[in-house]
């Protein structure tokens, strides 16, 4: 495995596929969204000329110009590649049918030049089923018309339009004679029917195109748990046909959007410059849909792209923090079932001590972590899970409410025990880097205990509820005590001294943990000045637009700009705009315009298909990092909701 940056993703809650800008299949996650990543390379190519007398051109070659987009109102991705000499157009369309564990790829090759074209379309696959390189088998099934690779309980077939040539090989030496990749170079595949070990394979289709003529090829990549089920799925997809599968995928996405879509106004004045927020809002919602595991209800932070942790700790896991933010945004967008399912997942995966782990696999198993030590727990994530449980309890019947209450009580008690003096005990910070006591974590715990206290009182446990509410108020007071008059410092170091670093995490005291009451003039001034200081100290200009770094001295990804953090600032600005709307229209308008500038910056640094990343790199090789990102997508959704509310509140 290696670090790669996808530009698009398609999926259906059971499979998740990421794509490169040239149509490379970068990942195929099955049987869950987080594991296994079954593709090392999935590369399309054209052979120009007769076999042995032409040249092989990979679609990632500079000879192609390329563009990529999603079709409106759907997660169907379309990649267009144009070759100047000879003039050809290749259009790849990718989607995952709603009822299959499969990827469907349509390939349309058009001769756009004046001369007859002869050549071939080829597709190379180096699969690592189960994320294992060896002990695999691959074979050509002549009767079914597809290539089948299998390892233990993952059996993946590639078929659809019957290939006209194929080669099963071994990828131990990609440039050696055993490799199917090497066999592609002359535009002809030798037909080797099977191999074992560290395998690869390629398939091909002849092209004989007069001027203006196209050929359409359909590829189905389907995975199941055994040979029989894989074969059955492939036969059913072939019988259903490409057009019906495509229609089903589009209608499923459109139906899902209609179920909860907020009917947006423009969110800005007519003629006012700014981003296309309706399109961005819809793409953010569809991105969140891709990241929810259908089987469990867990939400992953982003599709994994750094599986060996070369440049990060990985992203394809469920962090309670990101998951809760995503579920809350989906609830506000009209999809309450996601938060309810996540609450059930939290109940099932609460650890014996009452807290939750740093990150999980979607099936509930703990994932590789570095914040599970007693003196370095990520308490803010425990608070996030607790808040989700409390929110779910409001809409639950008596039997389910009892189950949720047990988890709420079990989760609130250890948080309360770790926060007896107004500050939580030393813990891991939001960015999973520092140890100390933090404004963000204190705000998270205080808000969670306040919610748990209200649930306790509703259940008649007045004493316990009042205990938690009193502790929540004390934690809120502790935050106000370190406010400098200009900003909230990050928190307290392990020695008890104030850590004066400016950190966007302190925005958490407004959202998502509203300890600062923006209807109160004093709290509103604190929030406003804190945001001003963050902008003054953390702003970074790129191409004439300004984003925010995460915190002072941040070295991750060589000091990248935070898409999450810039969107977070936009959200706080919009909440301030709403708070000022009736009292000071000019001040409110200033915050609104700044928020629109923040949104414009982030959307202008999304992937070419509009997916929002976690970070925006300042180096050429990392223009975006971790896309689509659940937290970033959720913040965009929240910002648009705030803009819509603001429209109704402005005088």
C-alpha positions as CSV (number, residue, x, y, z in Angstrom):
1,X,0.0,0.0,0.0
2,X,1.1,3.6,-0.5
3,X,-0.2,7.1,-0.2
4,X,-2.5,8.2,-3.0
5,X,-5.0,11.1,-3.3
6,X,-8.3,10.2,-4.8
7,X,-10.4,12.8,-6.5
8,X,-13.8,11.1,-6.4
9,X,-15.5,8.3,-4.5
10,X,-18.5,6.1,-5.2
11,X,-20.3,3.7,-3.0
12,X,-23.5,2.4,-1.5
13,X,-22.9,1.8,2.2
14,X,-21.6,-1.8,1.6
15,X,-18.8,-1.0,-0.9
16,X,-16.7,2.1,-1.2
17,X,-14.5,2.8,-4.2
18,X,-12.1,5.7,-4.7
19,X,-11.0,7.0,-8.1
20,X,-8.1,9.1,-9.4
21,X,-8.4,12.0,-11.8
22,X,-7.5,9.8,-14.7
23,X,-10.0,7.1,-13.9
24,X,-7.7,4.9,-11.9
25,X,-9.5,2.6,-9.5
26,X,-7.5,3.4,-6.3
27,X,-9.5,1.4,-3.8
28,X,-12.3,-1.1,-3.6
29,X,-13.4,-1.5,0.1
30,X,-15.3,-4.7,0.8
31,X,-16.9,-6.2,2.8
32,X,-17.0,-3.0,4.9
33,X,-16.2,0.6,4.1
34,X,-13.0,0.4,6.2
35,X,-11.7,-3.1,5.4
36,X,-10.5,-4.6,3.3
37,X,-8.9,-2.3,0.7
38,X,-8.7,-4.9,-2.1
39,X,-7.0,-2.9,-4.9
40,X,-3.4,-2.0,-5.3
41,X,-3.7,-0.9,-8.9
42,X,-6.7,-0.7,-11.2
43,X,-5.5,1.1,-14.3
44,X,-7.2,1.8,-17.7
45,X,-5.2,2.2,-20.8
46,X,-5.5,2.6,-24.6
47,X,-3.4,0.8,-27.2
48,X,-3.0,2.9,-30.3
49,X,-2.4,0.9,-33.5
50,X,-2.4,-2.7,-34.5
51,X,-1.0,-5.3,-32.0
52,X,2.8,-5.1,-31.8
53,X,2.9,-2.0,-34.1
54,X,1.6,0.8,-31.8
55,X,2.0,2.1,-28.4
56,X,0.3,1.7,-25.0
57,X,-0.9,4.9,-23.4
58,X,-2.0,4.8,-19.7
59,X,-4.8,7.3,-19.0
60,X,-2.7,9.0,-16.4
61,X,-0.1,9.9,-19.1
62,X,0.4,13.6,-19.9
63,X,-0.8,12.8,-23.5
64,X,-4.4,13.0,-22.1
65,X,-6.3,16.0,-21.0
66,X,-8.8,15.1,-18.4
67,X,-11.8,16.4,-16.4
68,X,-14.0,14.7,-13.8
69,X,-17.4,15.5,-12.3
70,X,-20.4,13.9,-10.6
71,X,-23.7,13.7,-12.4
72,X,-26.3,16.0,-10.9
73,X,-28.1,14.8,-7.7
74,X,-26.1,11.5,-7.6
75,X,-22.8,9.8,-6.6
76,X,-22.2,8.7,-10.2
77,X,-18.7,9.9,-11.2
78,X,-17.8,10.7,-14.8
79,X,-14.2,11.0,-16.0
80,X,-13.5,12.4,-19.5
81,X,-10.2,11.9,-21.2
82,X,-9.1,13.3,-24.5
83,X,-6.1,12.3,-26.6
84,X,-4.8,14.8,-29.2
85,X,-3.0,12.3,-31.4
86,X,-4.8,10.3,-32.6
87,X,-8.0,12.3,-31.7
88,X,-9.9,10.1,-29.3
89,X,-12.3,10.6,-26.4
90,X,-12.6,8.2,-23.5
91,X,-15.5,8.6,-21.0
92,X,-15.5,6.5,-17.9
93,X,-18.7,6.4,-15.7
94,X,-18.5,4.8,-12.3
95,X,-21.1,3.9,-9.7
96,X,-22.1,1.3,-7.2
97,X,-25.6,-0.2,-7.7
98,X,-27.7,0.2,-4.5
99,X,-28.4,-3.5,-4.0
100,X,-25.0,-5.0,-5.0
101,X,-21.5,-5.2,-3.5
102,X,-20.1,-4.1,-6.8
103,X,-18.7,-1.3,-8.9
104,X,-20.1,-0.7,-12.4
105,X,-17.8,1.1,-14.9
106,X,-19.0,2.2,-18.4
107,X,-16.2,2.9,-20.9
108,X,-17.1,4.8,-24.1
109,X,-14.3,5.3,-26.6
110,X,-15.1,7.7,-29.5
111,X,-13.0,8.4,-32.6
112,X,-13.1,12.2,-32.8
113,X,-10.7,12.5,-35.6
114,X,-10.9,12.3,-39.4
115,X,-9.2,9.0,-39.8
116,X,-10.1,5.4,-39.1
117,X,-8.8,4.2,-35.7
118,X,-7.6,0.7,-34.8
119,X,-6.4,-0.2,-31.3
120,X,-7.6,-1.6,-28.0
121,X,-8.9,-0.6,-24.6
122,X,-7.2,-2.5,-21.8
123,X,-7.7,-2.6,-18.1
124,X,-5.0,-3.8,-15.6
125,X,-5.8,-5.1,-12.1
126,X,-3.3,-5.8,-9.3
127,X,-5.7,-6.9,-6.5
128,X,-4.7,-7.5,-2.9
129,X,-7.8,-9.2,-1.6
130,X,-8.0,-9.0,2.2
131,X,-5.0,-6.6,1.9
132,X,-2.8,-9.6,1.4
133,X,-0.2,-9.7,-1.4
134,X,0.2,-13.5,-1.8
135,X,-1.7,-16.7,-1.4
136,X,-4.2,-15.6,-4.0
137,X,-5.6,-17.3,-7.1
138,X,-6.9,-15.9,-10.3
139,X,-8.5,-17.6,-13.3
140,X,-10.4,-16.8,-16.5
141,X,-13.9,-18.4,-16.5
142,X,-14.6,-19.0,-20.1
143,X,-18.1,-20.1,-19.5
144,X,-19.1,-17.1,-17.5
145,X,-16.9,-14.6,-19.4
146,X,-15.1,-13.0,-16.5
147,X,-11.9,-13.1,-14.5
148,X,-12.2,-14.4,-11.0
149,X,-9.7,-13.7,-8.2
150,X,-10.1,-15.2,-4.7
151,X,-8.6,-15.3,-1.3
152,X,-10.4,-16.9,1.7
153,X,-13.8,-15.3,2.0
154,X,-13.3,-12.6,-0.6
155,X,-14.1,-13.6,-4.2
156,X,-14.0,-10.8,-6.8
157,X,-15.0,-11.1,-10.4
158,X,-14.4,-8.6,-13.3
159,X,-16.8,-9.1,-16.2
160,X,-19.7,-7.5,-17.9
161,X,-19.0,-7.0,-21.6
162,X,-17.2,-10.2,-22.4
163,X,-13.4,-9.5,-22.8
164,X,-11.9,-10.3,-26.2
165,X,-8.5,-10.9,-24.6
166,X,-7.2,-11.7,-21.2
167,X,-4.1,-12.6,-19.3
168,X,-3.7,-14.0,-15.7
169,X,-0.2,-13.4,-14.4
170,X,1.9,-12.6,-11.4
171,X,2.8,-9.2,-10.1
172,X,6.0,-10.1,-8.2
173,X,8.0,-8.4,-11.0
174,X,5.7,-5.9,-12.8
175,X,8.2,-5.5,-15.6
176,X,9.0,-9.2,-15.9
177,X,7.5,-11.7,-18.3
178,X,5.1,-13.3,-15.8
179,X,3.2,-10.0,-15.2
180,X,0.0,-9.2,-17.0
181,X,1.0,-5.6,-16.9
182,X,4.1,-6.3,-19.0
183,X,2.0,-8.3,-21.5
184,X,-0.1,-5.3,-22.2
185,X,2.7,-3.4,-23.9
186,X,2.2,-4.9,-27.3
187,X,-1.6,-4.4,-27.3
188,X,-2.2,-8.2,-27.2
189,X,-2.8,-10.5,-24.2
190,X,-1.6,-14.0,-24.4
191,X,-4.7,-15.7,-22.9
192,X,-3.0,-17.4,-19.9
193,X,-6.0,-18.7,-18.0
194,X,-4.9,-18.8,-14.4
195,X,-2.1,-18.3,-11.8
196,X,-1.5,-18.4,-8.1
197,X,0.5,-16.5,-5.5
198,X,1.0,-12.7,-5.9
199,X,-1.2,-12.4,-8.9
200,X,-2.4,-9.8,-11.4
201,X,-4.5,-9.8,-14.5
202,X,-5.6,-7.7,-17.5
203,X,-8.5,-7.7,-19.9
204,X,-8.9,-6.1,-23.3
205,X,-11.3,-5.1,-26.0
206,X,-10.5,-4.5,-29.7
207,X,-11.3,-1.1,-31.2
208,X,-12.1,-0.6,-34.9
209,X,-13.6,2.8,-35.1
210,X,-14.4,4.9,-38.3
211,X,-14.5,8.7,-37.7
212,X,-17.3,9.7,-35.3
213,X,-18.0,6.2,-34.2
214,X,-18.0,5.0,-30.5
215,X,-17.7,1.7,-28.7
216,X,-19.2,1.2,-25.3
217,X,-17.9,-1.4,-22.9
218,X,-19.4,-2.3,-19.5
219,X,-17.2,-3.6,-16.7
220,X,-18.8,-5.1,-13.5
221,X,-16.5,-5.6,-10.5
222,X,-18.4,-7.7,-8.0
223,X,-17.3,-9.2,-4.7
224,X,-18.9,-11.7,-2.4
225,X,-18.0,-14.3,0.2
226,X,-17.7,-17.3,-2.0
227,X,-17.6,-18.4,-5.6
228,X,-21.3,-19.3,-5.8
229,X,-22.5,-15.9,-4.5
230,X,-20.0,-14.0,-6.7
231,X,-21.1,-15.9,-9.8
232,X,-24.8,-15.4,-8.9
233,X,-24.3,-11.6,-8.4
234,X,-22.4,-11.3,-11.7
235,X,-25.1,-13.2,-13.6
236,X,-27.8,-11.1,-12.1
237,X,-26.1,-7.8,-13.0
238,X,-25.5,-9.0,-16.5
239,X,-29.2,-10.0,-16.8
240,X,-30.3,-6.7,-15.3
241,X,-28.1,-4.7,-17.7
242,X,-26.1,-1.6,-17.4
243,X,-28.9,0.9,-18.2
244,X,-31.2,-0.5,-15.5
245,X,-28.3,-0.6,-13.0
246,X,-27.5,3.0,-13.8
247,X,-31.1,4.1,-13.5
248,X,-31.4,2.3,-10.2
249,X,-28.3,4.1,-8.8
250,X,-29.4,7.5,-9.9
251,X,-33.0,7.1,-8.6
252,X,-31.8,5.8,-5.3
253,X,-29.6,8.9,-4.8
254,X,-32.3,11.3,-5.9
255,X,-34.9,9.5,-3.7
256,X,-32.5,9.8,-0.7
257,X,-32.0,13.5,-1.4
258,X,-35.7,14.2,-1.6
259,X,-36.3,12.4,1.7
260,X,-34.4,15.0,3.6
261,X,-33.3,17.8,1.3
262,X,-33.8,21.2,2.7
263,X,-35.3,23.4,0.0
264,X,-32.6,26.0,-0.2
265,X,-32.8,29.6,-1.2
266,X,-29.6,30.9,-2.8
267,X,-28.2,31.6,0.7
268,X,-26.8,34.9,-0.7
269,X,-28.3,37.9,-2.4
270,X,-29.1,37.8,-6.1
271,X,-26.0,38.9,-8.0
272,X,-23.7,38.6,-5.0
273,X,-20.4,36.9,-5.8
274,X,-19.9,33.7,-3.9
275,X,-19.8,29.9,-4.1
276,X,-22.6,27.7,-5.5
277,X,-23.9,26.6,-2.1
278,X,-26.8,24.6,-3.3
279,X,-24.6,22.3,-5.3
280,X,-22.0,22.2,-2.5
281,X,-24.7,21.4,0.0
282,X,-26.0,18.5,-2.0
283,X,-22.5,17.2,-2.7
284,X,-21.7,17.4,1.1
285,X,-24.8,15.4,1.9
286,X,-24.0,12.7,-0.7
287,X,-20.5,12.6,0.6
288,X,-21.7,11.9,4.1
289,X,-23.9,9.1,2.7
290,X,-20.9,7.4,1.2
291,X,-19.1,7.4,4.6
292,X,-21.9,5.6,6.6
293,X,-21.4,1.9,7.0
294,X,-24.8,0.3,6.2
295,X,-24.2,-2.8,8.3
296,X,-23.4,-1.0,11.5
297,X,-24.4,2.7,11.3
298,X,-20.8,3.8,12.1
299,X,-19.3,6.7,10.2
300,X,-15.7,6.7,8.9
301,X,-13.7,9.9,8.8
302,X,-12.7,9.5,5.2
303,X,-11.9,6.7,2.7
304,X,-8.5,5.3,3.6
305,X,-5.7,6.5,1.4
306,X,-2.6,5.9,3.6
307,X,-3.1,2.4,4.8
308,X,0.5,1.9,5.9
309,X,0.5,5.1,7.9
310,X,3.3,6.6,5.8
311,X,2.3,10.2,6.3
312,X,-0.5,10.0,8.8
313,X,-2.2,7.7,11.2
314,X,-4.8,6.6,8.7
315,X,-8.3,7.9,8.1
316,X,-10.5,4.9,7.3
317,X,-11.9,4.5,10.8
318,X,-14.8,5.6,13.0
319,X,-13.8,8.4,15.4
320,X,-16.7,9.1,17.7
321,X,-16.0,12.9,17.4
322,X,-16.3,12.9,13.6
323,X,-19.1,10.4,13.6
324,X,-21.2,12.4,16.1
325,X,-20.7,15.6,14.2
326,X,-21.7,13.9,10.9
327,X,-24.8,12.3,12.4
328,X,-26.0,15.6,14.0
329,X,-25.6,17.4,10.7
330,X,-27.6,14.7,8.9
331,X,-30.3,14.9,11.6
332,X,-30.6,18.6,11.0
333,X,-30.8,18.0,7.2
334,X,-33.7,15.7,7.7
335,X,-32.1,12.3,8.3
336,X,-32.6,11.5,12.0
337,X,-32.2,7.8,11.5
338,X,-28.4,8.1,11.2
339,X,-28.1,9.5,14.7
340,X,-30.3,6.9,16.1
341,X,-28.3,4.1,14.5
342,X,-25.0,5.7,15.7
343,X,-26.4,5.8,19.2
344,X,-27.1,2.1,19.1
345,X,-23.6,1.5,17.8
346,X,-22.2,3.5,20.8
347,X,-24.2,1.4,23.2
348,X,-22.8,-1.8,21.7
349,X,-19.2,-0.6,21.6
350,X,-18.9,1.3,25.0
351,X,-15.8,0.1,26.8
352,X,-16.0,-1.6,30.2
353,X,-14.9,1.6,32.1
354,X,-17.8,3.6,30.5
355,X,-15.7,5.5,28.0
356,X,-15.2,5.0,24.3
357,X,-12.0,4.4,22.3
358,X,-10.1,6.8,20.2
359,X,-11.1,5.1,17.0
360,X,-12.8,1.9,15.8
361,X,-13.3,-0.3,12.9
362,X,-16.9,-0.1,11.8
363,X,-17.7,-3.5,13.2
364,X,-16.9,-2.2,16.7
365,X,-13.4,-3.6,17.1
366,X,-10.8,-1.1,18.4
367,X,-8.6,0.2,15.7
368,X,-4.9,1.0,16.0
369,X,-4.8,3.9,18.5
370,X,-2.3,6.1,20.5
371,X,-4.8,7.6,22.9
372,X,-6.0,4.7,25.1
373,X,-3.7,5.2,28.1
374,X,-5.4,6.2,31.3
375,X,-3.4,9.5,31.3
376,X,-3.9,10.2,27.6
377,X,-7.5,9.3,26.9
378,X,-9.3,11.4,24.3
379,X,-12.1,12.5,26.6
380,X,-13.7,14.8,24.0
381,X,-14.6,11.8,22.0
382,X,-16.3,10.2,25.0
383,X,-18.3,13.4,25.4
384,X,-19.2,13.4,21.8
385,X,-20.6,9.9,22.0
386,X,-22.5,10.8,25.2
387,X,-24.1,13.8,23.5
388,X,-25.3,11.6,20.7
389,X,-26.8,9.2,23.2
390,X,-28.6,12.0,25.0
391,X,-30.0,13.4,21.7
392,X,-31.2,9.9,20.7
393,X,-32.9,9.4,24.0
394,X,-35.2,12.3,23.4
395,X,-37.0,10.5,20.6
396,X,-37.0,7.0,22.0
397,X,-39.7,4.8,23.4
398,X,-39.5,3.6,27.0
399,X,-37.8,0.3,26.3
400,X,-35.1,1.8,24.1
401,X,-34.7,4.8,26.4
402,X,-33.9,2.4,29.2
403,X,-31.0,0.9,27.2
404,X,-29.8,4.3,26.2
405,X,-29.9,5.5,29.8
406,X,-27.7,2.7,31.0
407,X,-25.1,3.8,28.4
408,X,-25.6,7.4,29.3
409,X,-25.1,6.8,33.0
410,X,-22.1,4.6,32.4
411,X,-20.5,7.2,30.1
412,X,-21.3,10.3,32.3
413,X,-20.0,8.9,35.6
414,X,-16.3,8.5,34.5
415,X,-16.3,11.9,32.8
416,X,-17.6,13.5,35.9
417,X,-15.0,11.7,38.0
418,X,-12.3,13.1,35.7
419,X,-13.5,16.6,36.1
420,X,-14.0,17.4,39.7
421,X,-12.2,20.7,39.9
422,X,-13.7,22.6,37.0
423,X,-11.1,21.2,34.6
424,X,-10.9,17.7,33.2
425,X,-7.9,15.5,34.2
426,X,-5.0,15.5,31.8
427,X,-6.0,14.0,28.5
428,X,-5.2,13.9,24.8
429,X,-6.2,17.0,22.9
430,X,-8.5,17.3,19.8
431,X,-5.6,17.1,17.4
432,X,-4.3,13.9,19.2
433,X,-0.9,15.5,19.8
434,X,-0.7,17.3,23.1
435,X,-1.4,16.2,26.7
436,X,-3.0,18.6,29.1
437,X,-6.3,20.3,29.9
438,X,-8.0,21.9,27.0
439,X,-10.8,24.4,26.4
440,X,-12.2,22.2,23.6
441,X,-12.3,19.1,25.8
442,X,-13.7,21.0,28.8
443,X,-16.4,22.4,26.6
444,X,-17.2,19.0,25.3
445,X,-17.4,17.4,28.7
446,X,-19.4,20.2,30.2
447,X,-22.0,20.1,27.4
448,X,-22.2,16.4,27.6
449,X,-22.7,16.4,31.4
450,X,-25.4,19.1,31.0
451,X,-27.3,17.0,28.5
452,X,-26.9,13.9,30.7
453,X,-28.0,15.8,33.7
454,X,-31.2,16.8,31.9
455,X,-31.9,13.2,30.9
456,X,-31.3,12.1,34.5
457,X,-33.8,14.7,35.8
458,X,-36.4,13.6,33.3
459,X,-36.0,10.1,34.6
460,X,-36.6,11.3,38.1
461,X,-33.0,11.0,39.3
462,X,-32.9,14.6,40.5
463,X,-29.8,14.3,42.7
464,X,-27.6,12.7,40.1
465,X,-28.9,15.1,37.4
466,X,-28.2,18.1,39.6
467,X,-24.7,16.8,40.4
468,X,-23.9,16.6,36.7
469,X,-25.4,20.0,35.9
470,X,-23.5,21.7,38.8
471,X,-20.3,20.2,37.5
472,X,-21.1,21.4,34.0
473,X,-21.6,24.9,35.3
474,X,-18.2,24.8,37.2
475,X,-16.4,23.6,34.0
476,X,-18.0,26.5,32.1
477,X,-16.8,29.0,34.8
478,X,-13.3,27.5,34.6
479,X,-13.2,28.4,30.9
480,X,-14.2,31.9,31.5
481,X,-11.5,32.3,34.1
482,X,-8.7,31.8,31.6
483,X,-10.2,34.1,28.9
484,X,-7.6,36.8,28.3
485,X,-10.0,39.5,27.2
486,X,-8.9,38.8,23.6
487,X,-9.1,35.1,23.2
488,X,-9.4,31.7,24.8
489,X,-5.9,30.1,25.2
490,X,-5.7,26.4,24.2
491,X,-5.9,25.4,27.9
492,X,-3.6,24.3,30.7
493,X,-0.3,22.5,30.3
494,X,0.5,19.4,32.4
495,X,2.2,21.7,35.0
496,X,-1.0,23.7,35.4
497,X,0.2,26.8,33.7
498,X,-1.8,28.3,30.9
499,X,-0.9,27.2,27.4
500,X,-1.4,30.5,25.5
501,X,-1.3,29.0,22.0
502,X,-4.0,30.2,19.6
503,X,-5.9,27.1,18.5
504,X,-9.1,26.9,16.4
505,X,-10.2,24.1,18.7
506,X,-11.4,26.8,21.1
507,X,-14.2,27.5,18.5
508,X,-15.7,24.4,20.1
509,X,-17.1,26.5,22.9
510,X,-19.6,27.9,20.4
511,X,-20.0,24.9,18.2
512,X,-20.5,22.0,18.6
513,X,-20.4,22.5,22.3
514,X,-22.3,25.8,23.0
515,X,-21.1,26.8,26.4
516,X,-21.0,30.4,25.3
517,X,-24.5,31.7,25.0
518,X,-24.5,34.1,22.0
519,X,-27.7,35.7,23.2
520,X,-25.8,37.0,26.2
521,X,-23.8,40.1,25.2
522,X,-20.8,39.2,27.3
523,X,-20.5,35.7,25.9
524,X,-21.1,37.0,22.4
525,X,-18.2,39.5,22.8
526,X,-15.9,36.7,24.0
527,X,-16.8,34.5,21.1
528,X,-16.4,37.4,18.6
529,X,-13.0,38.4,20.0
530,X,-11.8,34.8,20.1
531,X,-12.7,34.4,16.4
532,X,-11.0,37.7,15.5
533,X,-7.8,36.6,17.3
534,X,-7.9,33.2,15.5
535,X,-8.2,35.0,12.2
536,X,-5.4,37.4,13.0
537,X,-3.0,34.7,14.1
538,X,-3.8,31.7,11.9
539,X,-4.8,33.1,8.5
540,X,-2.8,31.9,5.5
541,X,-3.3,33.3,2.0
542,X,-3.4,31.1,-1.0
543,X,-4.0,32.4,-4.5
544,X,-5.7,35.6,-3.2
545,X,-8.0,33.8,-0.8
546,X,-7.5,33.1,2.9
547,X,-7.9,30.0,5.0
548,X,-7.0,29.1,8.6
549,X,-4.2,26.9,9.9
550,X,-5.3,24.6,12.8
551,X,-3.1,26.1,15.5
552,X,0.1,28.0,16.1
553,X,3.1,25.8,15.3
554,X,1.2,23.1,13.5
555,X,3.7,21.0,11.5
556,X,1.3,18.3,10.2
557,X,1.6,17.9,6.5
558,X,4.2,20.7,6.7
559,X,1.8,23.3,8.0
560,X,-1.3,22.7,5.9
561,X,-4.4,24.9,6.0
562,X,-7.4,23.3,7.7
563,X,-10.5,23.0,5.5
564,X,-12.2,21.8,8.6
565,X,-10.9,24.7,10.6
566,X,-11.9,27.3,8.0
567,X,-15.4,25.9,7.7
568,X,-15.6,25.8,11.5
569,X,-14.7,29.5,11.6
570,X,-17.4,30.1,9.0
571,X,-20.0,28.3,11.1
572,X,-19.1,30.4,14.2
573,X,-19.2,33.6,12.2
574,X,-22.7,32.7,11.0
575,X,-23.9,32.0,14.5
576,X,-22.6,35.4,15.5
577,X,-24.3,36.9,12.5
578,X,-27.6,35.4,13.7
579,X,-27.0,36.7,17.2
580,X,-26.4,40.2,15.9
581,X,-29.1,40.2,13.3
582,X,-31.8,42.1,15.2
583,X,-29.4,44.4,17.1
584,X,-26.7,45.4,14.7
585,X,-27.4,44.6,11.0
586,X,-24.0,45.9,9.9
587,X,-22.1,43.7,12.3
588,X,-24.2,40.7,11.3
589,X,-23.6,41.4,7.6
590,X,-19.8,41.6,8.2
591,X,-19.8,38.1,9.8
592,X,-22.0,36.8,7.0
593,X,-19.7,38.0,4.3
594,X,-16.6,36.7,6.1
595,X,-18.3,33.3,6.4
596,X,-19.1,33.3,2.6
597,X,-15.4,34.1,1.9
598,X,-14.4,31.1,4.1
599,X,-16.8,28.9,2.3
600,X,-15.5,30.1,-1.1
601,X,-12.0,29.4,0.0
602,X,-12.8,25.8,1.0
603,X,-14.9,25.0,-2.1
604,X,-12.2,26.4,-4.4
605,X,-9.7,24.0,-2.8
606,X,-12.0,20.9,-2.9
607,X,-11.1,18.0,-5.2
608,X,-12.0,18.6,-8.9
609,X,-15.4,16.8,-8.2
610,X,-16.2,19.1,-5.2
611,X,-15.3,16.7,-2.4
612,X,-14.2,18.5,0.8
613,X,-10.9,17.5,2.3
614,X,-9.7,17.7,5.9
615,X,-6.6,19.7,5.0
616,X,-5.4,21.8,2.1
617,X,-1.7,21.3,1.5
618,X,0.7,24.0,0.5
619,X,2.9,21.6,-1.4
620,X,2.3,20.6,-5.1
621,X,1.7,16.9,-4.2
622,X,-0.9,17.5,-1.6
623,X,-3.5,20.0,-2.8
624,X,-6.1,18.3,-0.8
625,X,-5.9,15.7,2.0
626,X,-8.4,13.1,3.1
627,X,-11.4,13.6,0.9
628,X,-14.3,13.2,1.1
629,X,-14.0,14.1,4.8
630,X,-17.0,13.6,7.1
631,X,-16.3,16.4,9.5
632,X,-15.7,18.9,6.7
633,X,-18.8,17.8,4.8
634,X,-20.9,18.1,8.0
635,X,-19.6,21.6,8.6
636,X,-20.6,22.7,5.1
637,X,-24.1,21.3,5.7
638,X,-24.3,23.2,9.1
639,X,-23.1,26.4,7.5
640,X,-25.8,26.3,4.8
641,X,-28.4,25.6,7.5
642,X,-27.2,28.7,9.4
643,X,-27.3,30.8,6.3
644,X,-30.9,29.7,5.7
645,X,-31.9,30.6,9.3
646,X,-30.1,33.9,9.0
647,X,-32.2,34.8,5.9
648,X,-35.3,34.5,8.0
649,X,-33.9,36.5,10.9
650,X,-32.5,39.5,9.1
651,X,-34.7,42.6,9.5
